[in-house]
Amino acid sequence: MQIRDVLKAKARRVIHIGPTATVSEAVRRLVEHNIGSLPVADDEGRVVGIFTERDVLRGVDRNCESYLKSIVGDVMTPRPVTCQVDDNVHDVMGKMSEHQVGQLPVLDGLALVGLVSVGDVVRLLYEKSEAENRHLLEYLYGPV
């Protein structure tokens, strides 16, 4: 199973932000879309960073008032861990675990095409497991 299979199960709209946006704008977008991270993409659509809930917590802890006025490009996590659409889901799970991240921007070459989370991967694997279980039960006991 590949990451493209995970993306098929999600809405195709990629929510991201530019590096010149303010932190306040980024936080508003996180809340508006009920998401935990935003890929940061330049004018050519290349991923240059990621802005996450962890970034917000660290910044608020340092200096809440000035942090919200900061520029995303100055406070984002640069060079985020990414994956490709053709990557194997199990390999991506390992990458998430190794780097202790919950979301990965998905690239097709250099172009941002999506974002996958641990929850997305778990949901797909759970659905696959349930389908296999139903198939095996029907094989053993006939249609239910």
C-alpha positions as CSV (number, residue, x, y, z in Angstrom):
1,M,0.0,0.0,0.0
2,Q,1.3,3.4,-0.9
3,I,0.8,6.9,0.4
4,R,-1.3,7.7,-2.7
5,D,-3.8,5.3,-1.3
6,V,-4.0,7.3,1.9
7,L,-4.5,10.5,-0.1
8,K,-7.3,9.0,-2.1
9,A,-9.3,8.6,1.1
10,K,-8.9,12.2,2.1
11,A,-10.1,15.5,0.6
12,R,-7.8,16.5,-2.1
13,R,-7.5,20.2,-1.1
14,V,-4.0,20.9,0.3
15,I,-4.1,23.5,3.0
16,H,-0.8,25.3,3.3
17,I,0.6,28.8,4.0
18,G,3.3,31.0,2.7
19,P,6.5,31.9,4.6
20,T,5.6,35.6,4.7
21,A,2.2,35.1,6.5
22,T,2.0,36.1,10.1
23,V,1.7,33.5,12.9
24,S,-1.7,34.9,13.7
25,E,-2.9,34.1,10.2
26,A,-1.4,30.6,10.5
27,V,-3.1,29.9,13.8
28,R,-6.4,31.2,12.3
29,R,-6.0,28.7,9.4
30,L,-5.2,25.8,11.8
31,V,-8.3,26.6,13.8
32,E,-10.5,27.2,10.8
33,H,-9.7,23.9,9.2
34,N,-9.3,21.9,12.5
35,I,-5.8,20.7,11.6
36,G,-2.5,20.4,13.5
37,S,0.0,21.5,11.0
38,L,0.5,23.6,7.8
39,P,3.1,22.9,5.2
40,V,4.9,26.2,4.3
41,A,5.3,26.5,0.6
42,D,7.1,29.2,-1.4
43,D,5.8,30.9,-4.5
44,E,6.7,28.0,-6.7
45,G,4.9,25.5,-4.5
46,R,8.0,24.0,-3.0
47,V,7.8,23.0,0.7
48,V,10.3,25.1,2.7
49,G,9.0,24.3,6.2
50,I,6.1,23.2,8.3
51,F,4.2,25.1,10.9
52,T,2.8,22.9,13.7
53,E,0.9,23.1,17.0
54,R,4.2,22.4,18.7
55,D,5.7,25.6,17.0
56,V,2.7,27.5,18.4
57,L,3.2,26.2,21.9
58,R,6.9,26.9,21.9
59,G,6.4,30.5,20.6
60,V,3.6,31.3,23.1
61,D,5.7,30.0,25.9
62,R,8.6,32.3,24.9
63,N,6.6,35.5,24.3
64,C,2.9,35.2,23.4
65,E,2.2,38.8,22.3
66,S,5.2,39.3,20.0
67,Y,5.0,35.7,18.7
68,L,1.6,36.2,17.1
69,K,3.0,39.1,15.1
70,S,6.0,37.0,13.9
71,I,6.5,35.9,10.3
72,V,5.9,32.1,9.7
73,G,9.1,31.8,7.8
74,D,11.0,32.9,10.9
75,V,9.4,30.5,13.3
76,M,8.5,27.4,11.3
77,T,10.3,24.1,11.4
78,P,12.6,24.3,8.3
79,R,13.4,21.4,6.1
80,P,10.5,19.2,7.3
81,V,10.5,15.4,7.0
82,T,8.5,14.6,3.8
83,C,7.4,11.6,1.9
84,Q,6.6,10.9,-1.8
85,V,3.2,9.7,-3.2
86,D,4.8,6.4,-4.2
87,D,6.3,5.7,-0.7
88,N,5.2,2.6,1.1
89,V,2.8,3.3,4.0
90,H,4.8,1.1,6.4
91,D,8.0,3.0,5.5
92,V,6.3,6.3,6.1
93,M,5.0,5.1,9.5
94,G,8.6,4.2,10.4
95,K,9.8,7.7,9.3
96,M,7.1,9.3,11.4
97,S,8.1,7.3,14.4
98,E,11.8,7.8,13.9
99,H,11.5,11.6,13.6
100,Q,8.7,11.8,16.2
101,V,6.3,13.7,14.0
102,G,2.6,13.3,13.5
103,Q,2.2,14.8,10.0
104,L,4.3,14.6,6.8
105,P,3.9,16.8,3.7
106,V,3.4,14.6,0.7
107,L,5.4,15.5,-2.5
108,D,5.1,14.4,-6.1
109,G,8.7,15.2,-7.1
110,L,9.1,18.6,-5.6
111,A,5.4,19.6,-5.7
112,L,3.3,19.6,-2.6
113,V,0.2,17.3,-3.2
114,G,-1.0,16.6,0.3
115,L,-0.4,16.0,4.0
116,V,-0.7,12.7,5.8
117,S,-1.1,12.2,9.5
118,V,-0.6,9.3,11.8
119,G,-4.4,9.2,12.1
120,D,-4.8,9.0,8.3
121,V,-2.4,6.0,8.1
122,V,-4.0,4.3,11.1
123,R,-7.5,4.7,9.6
124,L,-6.5,3.2,6.3
125,L,-4.7,0.3,7.9
126,Y,-7.7,-0.3,10.2
127,E,-10.1,-0.3,7.3
128,K,-7.9,-2.7,5.3
129,S,-7.6,-5.0,8.3
130,E,-11.4,-5.0,8.8
131,A,-12.0,-5.8,5.1
132,E,-9.6,-8.7,5.2
133,N,-11.3,-10.0,8.4
134,R,-14.7,-9.8,6.7
135,H,-13.3,-11.6,3.7
136,L,-11.8,-14.4,5.7
137,L,-14.9,-14.9,7.8
138,E,-17.0,-15.1,4.6
139,Y,-14.5,-17.6,3.2
140,L,-14.7,-19.7,6.3
141,Y,-18.4,-19.5,7.1
142,G,-20.1,-18.2,3.9
143,P,-22.0,-15.0,3.5
144,V,-23.3,-13.6,6.8
